[in-house]
Amino acid sequence: MLVSDGVIEATPGGRHAEFGEERLEAVLISTADAAPHEAVRVTVNTLLDYQQGSLRDDATILILDWQPA
């Protein structure tokens, strides 16, 4: 998973605690067996919940699913 700084540095209104790498890692671990689109959905929903429903900066998330032939 690749994410922009808008994901890592996301902060909810009135607080200074960033979403951070540890929260992102927890989401990744919890979705390790999920399909890529599901992992993105869970990550976005978790980020929106953390930011109280709206993004305050741009946020980009990219997951690549490689399946060897």
HELIX and SHEET records of a PDB file:
HELIX    1   1 ASP A    5  ILE A    8  1                                   4    
HELIX    2   2 GLY A   20  SER A   30  1                                  11    
HELIX    3   3 PRO A   36  TYR A   50  1                                  15    
SHEET    1   A 2 LEU A   2  VAL A   3  0                                        
SHEET    2   A 2 ILE A  61  LEU A  62 -1                                        
END                                                                             
